[in-house]
């Protein structure tokens, strides 16, 4: 479920950023290219979360 939330917000925010950047550069807005970049970035963030960030060590109990 967390993956879908990251993907959804990545698409929304990337489309807005792509539109604004396209207008500032006076170029045409390409929603397909922006969506592809957003999906790749969301997958990268999700994989980075699973691989690169170590899990918290479990507390050891003393006897």
N, CA, C and O atoms as a Tripos MOL2 file, in Angstrom:
@<TRIPOS>MOLECULE
protein
  252   251    63     0     0
PROTEIN
NO_CHARGES

@<TRIPOS>ATOM
      1 N           0.8210   -1.1860    0.0000 N.3       1 UNK1
      2 CA          0.0000    0.0000    0.0000 C.3       1 UNK1
      3 C           0.8710    1.2570    0.0000 C.2       1 UNK1
      4 O           0.5370    2.2630   -0.6270 O.2       1 UNK1
      5 N           2.0080    1.1750    0.7260 N.am      2 UNK2
      6 CA          2.8950    2.3270    0.7800 C.3       2 UNK2
      7 C           3.4450    2.6550   -0.6060 C.2       2 UNK2
      8 O           3.6370    3.8230   -0.9430 O.2       2 UNK2
      9 N           3.6940    1.6260   -1.4020 N.am      3 UNK3
     10 CA          4.2120    1.8440   -2.7570 C.3       3 UNK3
     11 C           3.2170    2.6240   -3.6070 C.2       3 UNK3
     12 O           3.6140    3.5220   -4.3490 O.2       3 UNK3
     13 N           1.9350    2.2970   -3.5110 N.am      4 UNK4
     14 CA          0.9290    2.9920   -4.3130 C.3       4 UNK4
     15 C           0.7710    4.4500   -3.8940 C.2       4 UNK4
     16 O           0.5200    5.3120   -4.7370 O.2       4 UNK4
     17 N           0.9120    4.7280   -2.6230 N.am      5 UNK5
     18 CA          0.8300    6.1110   -2.1420 C.3       5 UNK5
     19 C           2.0160    6.9100   -2.6650 C.2       5 UNK5
     20 O           1.8550    8.0410   -3.1220 O.2       5 UNK5
     21 N           3.2130    6.3190   -2.5980 N.am      6 UNK6
     22 CA          4.4010    6.9990   -3.1290 C.3       6 UNK6
     23 C           4.2660    7.2190   -4.6230 C.2       6 UNK6
     24 O           4.6120    8.2890   -5.1250 O.2       6 UNK6
     25 N           3.7710    6.2300   -5.3360 N.am      7 UNK7
     26 CA          3.5910    6.3540   -6.7850 C.3       7 UNK7
     27 C           2.5650    7.4210   -7.1280 C.2       7 UNK7
     28 O           2.7810    8.2180   -8.0400 O.2       7 UNK7
     29 N           1.4550    7.4430   -6.4100 N.am      8 UNK8
     30 CA          0.3990    8.4260   -6.6600 C.3       8 UNK8
     31 C           0.9210    9.8520   -6.4590 C.2       8 UNK8
     32 O           0.7610   10.7010   -7.3370 O.2       8 UNK8
     33 N           1.5380   10.1140   -5.3190 N.am      9 UNK9
     34 CA          2.0120   11.4660   -5.0440 C.3       9 UNK9
     35 C           3.1880   11.8440   -5.9420 C.2       9 UNK9
     36 O           3.3540   13.0140   -6.2860 O.2       9 UNK9
     37 N           3.9900   10.8760   -6.3150 N.am     10 UNK10
     38 CA          5.0690   11.1560   -7.2490 C.3      10 UNK10
     39 C           4.5230   11.6060   -8.5990 C.2      10 UNK10
     40 O           5.0450   12.5420   -9.2050 O.2      10 UNK10
     41 N           3.4700   10.9360   -9.0670 N.am     11 UNK11
     42 CA          2.8540   11.3360  -10.3390 C.3      11 UNK11
     43 C           2.2340   12.7280  -10.2480 C.2      11 UNK11
     44 O           2.4370   13.5580  -11.1350 O.2      11 UNK11
     45 N           1.4890   12.9820   -9.1910 N.am     12 UNK12
     46 CA          0.8190   14.2820   -9.0440 C.3      12 UNK12
     47 C           1.8340   15.4150   -8.9710 C.2      12 UNK12
     48 O           1.7410   16.3890   -9.7180 O.2      12 UNK12
     49 N           2.8020   15.2870   -8.0710 N.am     13 UNK13
     50 CA          3.7760   16.3740   -7.8820 C.3      13 UNK13
     51 C           4.6850   16.5430   -9.0940 C.2      13 UNK13
     52 O           5.0840   17.6640   -9.4090 O.2      13 UNK13
     53 N           5.0170   15.4550   -9.7750 N.am     14 UNK14
     54 CA          5.8630   15.5640  -10.9630 C.3      14 UNK14
     55 C           5.1240   16.2330  -12.1220 C.2      14 UNK14
     56 O           5.7160   17.0090  -12.8720 O.2      14 UNK14
     57 N           3.8480   15.9350  -12.2670 N.am     15 UNK15
     58 CA          3.0820   16.5910  -13.3300 C.3      15 UNK15
     59 C           2.9970   18.0970  -13.0930 C.2      15 UNK15
     60 O           3.1150   18.8840  -14.0320 O.2      15 UNK15
     61 N           2.7940   18.4920  -11.8490 N.am     16 UNK16
     62 CA          2.7390   19.9240  -11.5250 C.3      16 UNK16
     63 C           4.0980   20.5760  -11.7760 C.2      16 UNK16
     64 O           4.1810   21.6430  -12.3840 O.2      16 UNK16
     65 N           5.1680   19.9200  -11.2980 N.am     17 UNK17
     66 CA          6.5120   20.4710  -11.5050 C.3      17 UNK17
     67 C           6.8710   20.5240  -12.9850 C.2      17 UNK17
     68 O           7.4720   21.4990  -13.4370 O.2      17 UNK17
     69 N           6.5150   19.5020  -13.7390 N.am     18 UNK18
     70 CA          6.7950   19.5010  -15.1760 C.3      18 UNK18
     71 C           6.0590   20.6010  -15.9110 C.2      18 UNK18
     72 O           6.6010   21.2090  -16.8340 O.2      18 UNK18
     73 N           4.8340   20.8580  -15.5080 N.am     19 UNK19
     74 CA          4.0590   21.9340  -16.1240 C.3      19 UNK19
     75 C           4.6880   23.2960  -15.8340 C.2      19 UNK19
     76 O           4.8490   24.1200  -16.7340 O.2      19 UNK19
     77 N           5.0360   23.5170  -14.5850 N.am     20 UNK20
     78 CA          5.6190   24.8090  -14.2010 C.3      20 UNK20
     79 C           6.9740   25.0060  -14.8750 C.2      20 UNK20
     80 O           7.2550   26.0860  -15.3950 O.2      20 UNK20
     81 N           7.8070   23.9800  -14.8680 N.am     21 UNK21
     82 CA          9.1210   24.0940  -15.5000 C.3      21 UNK21
     83 C           8.9850   24.3010  -17.0070 C.2      21 UNK21
     84 O           9.7420   25.0690  -17.6000 O.2      21 UNK21
     85 N           8.0240   23.6190  -17.6250 N.am     22 UNK22
     86 CA          7.7850   23.8200  -19.0570 C.3      22 UNK22
     87 C           7.3590   25.2420  -19.3730 C.2      22 UNK22
     88 O           7.7910   25.8100  -20.3770 O.2      22 UNK22
     89 N           6.5190   25.8240  -18.5300 N.am     23 UNK23
     90 CA          6.0870   27.2130  -18.7580 C.3      23 UNK23
     91 C           7.2280   28.1970  -18.5180 C.2      23 UNK23
     92 O           7.3620   29.1800  -19.2470 O.2      23 UNK23
     93 N           8.0460   27.9410  -17.5040 N.am     24 UNK24
     94 CA          9.1650   28.8450  -17.2360 C.3      24 UNK24
     95 C          10.2010   28.8090  -18.3520 C.2      24 UNK24
     96 O          10.8280   29.8270  -18.6430 O.2      24 UNK24
     97 N          10.3900   27.6570  -18.9770 N.am     25 UNK25
     98 CA         11.3450   27.5380  -20.0760 C.3      25 UNK25
     99 C          10.7240   27.8390  -21.4280 C.2      25 UNK25
    100 O          11.4110   27.8120  -22.4490 O.2      25 UNK25
    101 N           9.4450   28.1220  -21.4420 N.am     26 UNK26
    102 CA          8.7030   28.4120  -22.6710 C.3      26 UNK26
    103 C           8.8110   27.2530  -23.6710 C.2      26 UNK26
    104 O           9.0630   27.4530  -24.8590 O.2      26 UNK26
    105 N           8.6100   26.0340  -23.1490 N.am     27 UNK27
    106 CA          8.6070   24.8350  -23.9830 C.3      27 UNK27
    107 C           7.2620   24.1390  -23.8370 C.2      27 UNK27
    108 O           6.4470   24.5000  -22.9880 O.2      27 UNK27
    109 N           7.0480   23.1460  -24.6730 N.am     28 UNK28
    110 CA          5.7790   22.4190  -24.6050 C.3      28 UNK28
    111 C           5.7960   21.4460  -23.4320 C.2      28 UNK28
    112 O           6.8430   20.9150  -23.0610 O.2      28 UNK28
    113 N           4.6300   21.2260  -22.8630 N.am     29 UNK29
    114 CA          4.4650   20.3120  -21.7390 C.3      29 UNK29
    115 C           4.2650   18.9050  -22.2830 C.2      29 UNK29
    116 O           3.3770   18.6820  -23.1060 O.2      29 UNK29
    117 N           5.0820   17.9500  -21.8320 N.am     30 UNK30
    118 CA          4.9980   16.5670  -22.2830 C.3      30 UNK30
    119 C           4.6200   15.6850  -21.0910 C.2      30 UNK30
    120 O           5.5000   15.2260  -20.3620 O.2      30 UNK30
    121 N           3.3300   15.4450  -20.8860 N.am     31 UNK31
    122 CA          2.9080   14.6880  -19.7040 C.3      31 UNK31
    123 C           3.3840   13.2350  -19.7030 C.2      31 UNK31
    124 O           3.6090   12.6640  -18.6360 O.2      31 UNK31
    125 N           3.5380   12.6340  -20.8740 N.am     32 UNK32
    126 CA          4.0050   11.2430  -20.9200 C.3      32 UNK32
    127 C           5.4380   11.1190  -20.4120 C.2      32 UNK32
    128 O           5.7450   10.2090  -19.6430 O.2      32 UNK32
    129 N           6.3010   12.0100  -20.8280 N.am     33 UNK33
    130 CA          7.6850   11.9900  -20.3840 C.3      33 UNK33
    131 C           7.7760   12.2530  -18.8860 C.2      33 UNK33
    132 O           8.5530   11.6050  -18.1850 O.2      33 UNK33
    133 N           6.9930   13.1920  -18.4010 N.am     34 UNK34
    134 CA          6.9860   13.5000  -16.9670 C.3      34 UNK34
    135 C           6.4790   12.3070  -16.1660 C.2      34 UNK34
    136 O           7.0130   12.0210  -15.0940 O.2      34 UNK34
    137 N           5.4680   11.6080  -16.6560 N.am     35 UNK35
    138 CA          4.9390   10.4430  -15.9530 C.3      35 UNK35
    139 C           5.9620    9.3100  -15.9030 C.2      35 UNK35
    140 O           6.0820    8.6300  -14.8840 O.2      35 UNK35
    141 N           6.6910    9.1040  -16.9840 N.am     36 UNK36
    142 CA          7.7190    8.0630  -17.0050 C.3      36 UNK36
    143 C           8.8190    8.3810  -15.9950 C.2      36 UNK36
    144 O           9.2640    7.5020  -15.2570 O.2      36 UNK36
    145 N           9.2480    9.6210  -15.9660 N.am     37 UNK37
    146 CA         10.2740   10.0320  -15.0110 C.3      37 UNK37
    147 C           9.7620    9.8740  -13.5840 C.2      37 UNK37
    148 O          10.5130    9.4470  -12.7070 O.2      37 UNK37
    149 N           8.5120   10.2060  -13.3380 N.am     38 UNK38
    150 CA          7.9330   10.0840  -11.9970 C.3      38 UNK38
    151 C           7.8670    8.6310  -11.5470 C.2      38 UNK38
    152 O           8.1690    8.3300  -10.3920 O.2      38 UNK38
    153 N           7.4800    7.7350  -12.4320 N.am     39 UNK39
    154 CA          7.3940    6.3160  -12.0750 C.3      39 UNK39
    155 C           8.7860    5.7560  -11.7840 C.2      39 UNK39
    156 O           8.9680    5.0220  -10.8140 O.2      39 UNK39
    157 N           9.7560    6.0960  -12.6100 N.am     40 UNK40
    158 CA         11.1300    5.6210  -12.3830 C.3      40 UNK40
    159 C          11.6490    6.1480  -11.0500 C.2      40 UNK40
    160 O          12.2750    5.4070  -10.2930 O.2      40 UNK40
    161 N          11.3960    7.4060  -10.7600 N.am     41 UNK41
    162 CA         11.8490    7.9910   -9.5020 C.3      41 UNK41
    163 C          11.1560    7.3410   -8.3040 C.2      41 UNK41
    164 O          11.8040    7.0940   -7.2870 O.2      41 UNK41
    165 N           9.8640    7.0610   -8.4010 N.am     42 UNK42
    166 CA          9.1320    6.4300   -7.3040 C.3      42 UNK42
    167 C           9.6420    5.0130   -7.0510 C.2      42 UNK42
    168 O           9.7850    4.6050   -5.8990 O.2      42 UNK42
    169 N           9.9160    4.2680   -8.1090 N.am     43 UNK43
    170 CA         10.4560    2.9120   -7.9510 C.3      43 UNK43
    171 C          11.8460    2.9830   -7.3220 C.2      43 UNK43
    172 O          12.1780    2.1700   -6.4590 O.2      43 UNK43
    173 N          12.6470    3.9360   -7.7430 N.am     44 UNK44
    174 CA         13.9800    4.1170   -7.1750 C.3      44 UNK44
    175 C          13.9090    4.4210   -5.6750 C.2      44 UNK44
    176 O          14.6650    3.8460   -4.8920 O.2      44 UNK44
    177 N          13.0170    5.3070   -5.2770 N.am     45 UNK45
    178 CA         12.8630    5.6440   -3.8610 C.3      45 UNK45
    179 C          12.3790    4.4380   -3.0710 C.2      45 UNK45
    180 O          12.8540    4.1980   -1.9610 O.2      45 UNK45
    181 N          11.4430    3.6760   -3.6250 N.am     46 UNK46
    182 CA         10.9320    2.5020   -2.9310 C.3      46 UNK46
    183 C          12.0260    1.4460   -2.7580 C.2      46 UNK46
    184 O          12.1480    0.8550   -1.6860 O.2      46 UNK46
    185 N          12.8150    1.2080   -3.7930 N.am     47 UNK47
    186 CA         13.9050    0.2330   -3.7160 C.3      47 UNK47
    187 C          14.9790    0.7250   -2.7470 C.2      47 UNK47
    188 O          15.5250   -0.0630   -1.9740 O.2      47 UNK47
    189 N          15.2820    2.0090   -2.7830 N.am     48 UNK48
    190 CA         16.2580    2.5790   -1.8680 C.3      48 UNK48
    191 C          15.8110    2.4170   -0.4210 C.2      48 UNK48
    192 O          16.6360    2.1600    0.4560 O.2      48 UNK48
    193 N          14.5410    2.5620   -0.1690 N.am     49 UNK49
    194 CA         13.9990    2.3840    1.1720 C.3      49 UNK49
    195 C          14.1620    0.9470    1.6480 C.2      49 UNK49
    196 O          14.4610    0.7090    2.8180 O.2      49 UNK49
    197 N          13.9700   -0.0050    0.7530 N.am     50 UNK50
    198 CA         14.0650   -1.4140    1.1250 C.3      50 UNK50
    199 C          15.5030   -1.9050    1.2690 C.2      50 UNK50
    200 O          15.7680   -2.7900    2.0820 O.2      50 UNK50
    201 N          16.4340   -1.3490    0.5000 N.am     51 UNK51
    202 CA         17.7950   -1.8660    0.4600 C.3      51 UNK51
    203 C          18.7720   -1.0450    1.3080 C.2      51 UNK51
    204 O          19.4970   -1.6070    2.1290 O.2      51 UNK51
    205 N          18.7960    0.2410    1.1240 N.am     52 UNK52
    206 CA         19.8680    1.0640    1.6700 C.3      52 UNK52
    207 C          19.6710    1.4730    3.1230 C.2      52 UNK52
    208 O          20.6540    1.6900    3.8310 O.2      52 UNK52
    209 N          18.4630    1.5820    3.5760 N.am     53 UNK53
    210 CA         18.2250    2.0520    4.9360 C.3      53 UNK53
    211 C          18.1710    0.8480    5.8690 C.2      53 UNK53
    212 O          17.3020   -0.0130    5.7260 O.2      53 UNK53
    213 N          19.1020    0.7860    6.8270 N.am     54 UNK54
    214 CA         19.1090   -0.3730    7.7190 C.3      54 UNK54
    215 C          17.9180   -0.3560    8.6730 C.2      54 UNK54
    216 O          17.4380    0.7030    9.0770 O.2      54 UNK54
    217 N          17.4630   -1.5350    9.0160 N.am     55 UNK55
    218 CA         16.3610   -1.6650    9.9630 C.3      55 UNK55
    219 C          16.8780   -1.4110   11.3720 C.2      55 UNK55
    220 O          18.0630   -1.5980   11.6490 O.2      55 UNK55
    221 N          15.9940   -0.9890   12.2510 N.am     56 UNK56
    222 CA         16.3690   -0.7780   13.6440 C.3      56 UNK56
    223 C          16.6980   -2.1230   14.2900 C.2      56 UNK56
    224 O          15.9560   -3.0920   14.1290 O.2      56 UNK56
    225 N          17.7950   -2.1760   15.0070 N.am     57 UNK57
    226 CA         18.1170   -3.4490   15.6660 C.3      57 UNK57
    227 C          17.1170   -3.7270   16.7890 C.2      57 UNK57
    228 O          16.6390   -2.8210   17.4710 O.2      57 UNK57
    229 N          16.8280   -4.9910   16.9470 N.am     58 UNK58
    230 CA         15.8930   -5.3580   18.0090 C.3      58 UNK58
    231 C          16.6000   -5.2970   19.3510 C.2      58 UNK58
    232 O          17.7880   -5.6000   19.4590 O.2      58 UNK58
    233 N          15.8620   -4.9070   20.3570 N.am     59 UNK59
    234 CA         16.4290   -4.8180   21.6930 C.3      59 UNK59
    235 C          16.7020   -6.2180   22.2350 C.2      59 UNK59
    236 O          15.8740   -7.1190   22.1030 O.2      59 UNK59
    237 N          17.8450   -6.3830   22.8300 N.am     60 UNK60
    238 CA         18.2050   -7.6780   23.4150 C.3      60 UNK60
    239 C          17.8020   -7.6660   24.8780 C.2      60 UNK60
    240 O          18.0200   -6.6930   25.5990 O.2      60 UNK60
    241 N          17.2260   -8.7420   25.2820 N.am     61 UNK61
    242 CA         16.8000   -8.8430   26.6790 C.3      61 UNK61
    243 C          17.8800   -9.5600   27.4910 C.2      61 UNK61
    244 O          18.4780  -10.5280   27.0210 O.2      61 UNK61
    245 N          18.1200   -9.0880   28.6850 N.am     62 UNK62
    246 CA         19.0820   -9.7440   29.5620 C.3      62 UNK62
    247 C          18.3620  -10.7040   30.4870 C.2      62 UNK62
    248 O          17.2250  -10.4660   30.8930 O.2      62 UNK62
    249 N          19.0220  -11.7610   30.8040 N.am     63 UNK63
    250 CA         18.4080  -12.7850   31.6690 C.3      63 UNK63
    251 C          18.8020  -12.6280   33.0980 C.2      63 UNK63
    252 O          18.3700  -13.4090   33.9460 O.2      63 UNK63
@<TRIPOS>BOND
     1     1     2 1
     2     2     3 1
     3     3     4 2
     4     3     5 am
     5     5     6 1
     6     6     7 1
     7     7     8 2
     8     7     9 am
     9     9    10 1
    10    10    11 1
    11    11    12 2
    12    11    13 am
    13    13    14 1
    14    14    15 1
    15    15    16 2
    16    15    17 am
    17    17    18 1
    18    18    19 1
    19    19    20 2
    20    19    21 am
    21    21    22 1
    22    22    23 1
    23    23    24 2
    24    23    25 am
    25    25    26 1
    26    26    27 1
    27    27    28 2
    28    27    29 am
    29    29    30 1
    30    30    31 1
    31    31    32 2
    32    31    33 am
    33    33    34 1
    34    34    35 1
    35    35    36 2
    36    35    37 am
    37    37    38 1
    38    38    39 1
    39    39    40 2
    40    39    41 am
    41    41    42 1
    42    42    43 1
    43    43    44 2
    44    43    45 am
    45    45    46 1
    46    46    47 1
    47    47    48 2
    48    47    49 am
    49    49    50 1
    50    50    51 1
    51    51    52 2
    52    51    53 am
    53    53    54 1
    54    54    55 1
    55    55    56 2
    56    55    57 am
    57    57    58 1
    58    58    59 1
    59    59    60 2
    60    59    61 am
    61    61    62 1
    62    62    63 1
    63    63    64 2
    64    63    65 am
    65    65    66 1
    66    66    67 1
    67    67    68 2
    68    67    69 am
    69    69    70 1
    70    70    71 1
    71    71    72 2
    72    71    73 am
    73    73    74 1
    74    74    75 1
    75    75    76 2
    76    75    77 am
    77    77    78 1
    78    78    79 1
    79    79    80 2
    80    79    81 am
    81    81    82 1
    82    82    83 1
    83    83    84 2
    84    83    85 am
    85    85    86 1
    86    86    87 1
    87    87    88 2
    88    87    89 am
    89    89    90 1
    90    90    91 1
    91    91    92 2
    92    91    93 am
    93    93    94 1
    94    94    95 1
    95    95    96 2
    96    95    97 am
    97    97    98 1
    98    98    99 1
    99    99   100 2
   100    99   101 am
   101   101   102 1
   102   102   103 1
   103   103   104 2
   104   103   105 am
   105   105   106 1
   106   106   107 1
   107   107   108 2
   108   107   109 am
   109   109   110 1
   110   110   111 1
   111   111   112 2
   112   111   113 am
   113   113   114 1
   114   114   115 1
   115   115   116 2
   116   115   117 am
   117   117   118 1
   118   118   119 1
   119   119   120 2
   120   119   121 am
   121   121   122 1
   122   122   123 1
   123   123   124 2
   124   123   125 am
   125   125   126 1
   126   126   127 1
   127   127   128 2
   128   127   129 am
   129   129   130 1
   130   130   131 1
   131   131   132 2
   132   131   133 am
   133   133   134 1
   134   134   135 1
   135   135   136 2
   136   135   137 am
   137   137   138 1
   138   138   139 1
   139   139   140 2
   140   139   141 am
   141   141   142 1
   142   142   143 1
   143   143   144 2
   144   143   145 am
   145   145   146 1
   146   146   147 1
   147   147   148 2
   148   147   149 am
   149   149   150 1
   150   150   151 1
   151   151   152 2
   152   151   153 am
   153   153   154 1
   154   154   155 1
   155   155   156 2
   156   155   157 am
   157   157   158 1
   158   158   159 1
   159   159   160 2
   160   159   161 am
   161   161   162 1
   162   162   163 1
   163   163   164 2
   164   163   165 am
   165   165   166 1
   166   166   167 1
   167   167   168 2
   168   167   169 am
   169   169   170 1
   170   170   171 1
   171   171   172 2
   172   171   173 am
   173   173   174 1
   174   174   175 1
   175   175   176 2
   176   175   177 am
   177   177   178 1
   178   178   179 1
   179   179   180 2
   180   179   181 am
   181   181   182 1
   182   182   183 1
   183   183   184 2
   184   183   185 am
   185   185   186 1
   186   186   187 1
   187   187   188 2
   188   187   189 am
   189   189   190 1
   190   190   191 1
   191   191   192 2
   192   191   193 am
   193   193   194 1
   194   194   195 1
   195   195   196 2
   196   195   197 am
   197   197   198 1
   198   198   199 1
   199   199   200 2
   200   199   201 am
   201   201   202 1
   202   202   203 1
   203   203   204 2
   204   203   205 am
   205   205   206 1
   206   206   207 1
   207   207   208 2
   208   207   209 am
   209   209   210 1
   210   210   211 1
   211   211   212 2
   212   211   213 am
   213   213   214 1
   214   214   215 1
   215   215   216 2
   216   215   217 am
   217   217   218 1
   218   218   219 1
   219   219   220 2
   220   219   221 am
   221   221   222 1
   222   222   223 1
   223   223   224 2
   224   223   225 am
   225   225   226 1
   226   226   227 1
   227   227   228 2
   228   227   229 am
   229   229   230 1
   230   230   231 1
   231   231   232 2
   232   231   233 am
   233   233   234 1
   234   234   235 1
   235   235   236 2
   236   235   237 am
   237   237   238 1
   238   238   239 1
   239   239   240 2
   240   239   241 am
   241   241   242 1
   242   242   243 1
   243   243   244 2
   244   243   245 am
   245   245   246 1
   246   246   247 1
   247   247   248 2
   248   247   249 am
   249   249   250 1
   250   250   251 1
   251   251   252 2
@<TRIPOS>SUBSTRUCTURE
     1 UNK1         2 RESIDUE 1 A UNK
     2 UNK2         6 RESIDUE 1 A UNK
     3 UNK3        10 RESIDUE 1 A UNK
     4 UNK4        14 RESIDUE 1 A UNK
     5 UNK5        18 RESIDUE 1 A UNK
     6 UNK6        22 RESIDUE 1 A UNK
     7 UNK7        26 RESIDUE 1 A UNK
     8 UNK8        30 RESIDUE 1 A UNK
     9 UNK9        34 RESIDUE 1 A UNK
    10 UNK10       38 RESIDUE 1 A UNK
    11 UNK11       42 RESIDUE 1 A UNK
    12 UNK12       46 RESIDUE 1 A UNK
    13 UNK13       50 RESIDUE 1 A UNK
    14 UNK14       54 RESIDUE 1 A UNK
    15 UNK15       58 RESIDUE 1 A UNK
    16 UNK16       62 RESIDUE 1 A UNK
    17 UNK17       66 RESIDUE 1 A UNK
    18 UNK18       70 RESIDUE 1 A UNK
    19 UNK19       74 RESIDUE 1 A UNK
    20 UNK20       78 RESIDUE 1 A UNK
    21 UNK21       82 RESIDUE 1 A UNK
    22 UNK22       86 RESIDUE 1 A UNK
    23 UNK23       90 RESIDUE 1 A UNK
    24 UNK24       94 RESIDUE 1 A UNK
    25 UNK25       98 RESIDUE 1 A UNK
    26 UNK26      102 RESIDUE 1 A UNK
    27 UNK27      106 RESIDUE 1 A UNK
    28 UNK28      110 RESIDUE 1 A UNK
    29 UNK29      114 RESIDUE 1 A UNK
    30 UNK30      118 RESIDUE 1 A UNK
    31 UNK31      122 RESIDUE 1 A UNK
    32 UNK32      126 RESIDUE 1 A UNK
    33 UNK33      130 RESIDUE 1 A UNK
    34 UNK34      134 RESIDUE 1 A UNK
    35 UNK35      138 RESIDUE 1 A UNK
    36 UNK36      142 RESIDUE 1 A UNK
    37 UNK37      146 RESIDUE 1 A UNK
    38 UNK38      150 RESIDUE 1 A UNK
    39 UNK39      154 RESIDUE 1 A UNK
    40 UNK40      158 RESIDUE 1 A UNK
    41 UNK41      162 RESIDUE 1 A UNK
    42 UNK42      166 RESIDUE 1 A UNK
    43 UNK43      170 RESIDUE 1 A UNK
    44 UNK44      174 RESIDUE 1 A UNK
    45 UNK45      178 RESIDUE 1 A UNK
    46 UNK46      182 RESIDUE 1 A UNK
    47 UNK47      186 RESIDUE 1 A UNK
    48 UNK48      190 RESIDUE 1 A UNK
    49 UNK49      194 RESIDUE 1 A UNK
    50 UNK50      198 RESIDUE 1 A UNK
    51 UNK51      202 RESIDUE 1 A UNK
    52 UNK52      206 RESIDUE 1 A UNK
    53 UNK53      210 RESIDUE 1 A UNK
    54 UNK54      214 RESIDUE 1 A UNK
    55 UNK55      218 RESIDUE 1 A UNK
    56 UNK56      222 RESIDUE 1 A UNK
    57 UNK57      226 RESIDUE 1 A UNK
    58 UNK58      230 RESIDUE 1 A UNK
    59 UNK59      234 RESIDUE 1 A UNK
    60 UNK60      238 RESIDUE 1 A UNK
    61 UNK61      242 RESIDUE 1 A UNK
    62 UNK62      246 RESIDUE 1 A UNK
    63 UNK63      250 RESIDUE 1 A UNK
